[in-house]
């Protein structure tokens, strides 16, 4: 992610930006720029890694 949501990736996982924004918020992030990398598995479990700057 590196703070930017790549439009192709949510489509490949068959999720939309609303789902992604909710996941980000539910995991305690206020802004995608706080995230270095996000990984989503086949069960639609999103793992986010904080951007340490």
WOLIN-V343411 format. One line per field, one symbol per residue. ss: DSSP state (a for helix, b for strand, c for the rest). phi: phi as a letter, one per 30 degrees, with the letter a starting at -180 (. if undefined). psi: psi as a letter, one per 20 degrees, with the letter a starting at -180 (. if undefined). Layout:
# WOLIN-V343411
ss->???
phi->???
psi->???
This chain:
# WOLIN-V343411
ss->ccccccaaaaaaccccaaaaaaaaaacccccaaabbbbbbcccccbbbbbccc
phi->.hibddeddddddhbcddedddddddcjccbeddcdabbbcddicccccddcb
psi->gkippohhghghjlrrhggghgggghjjphphiipgqpppahjkoppqpqon.
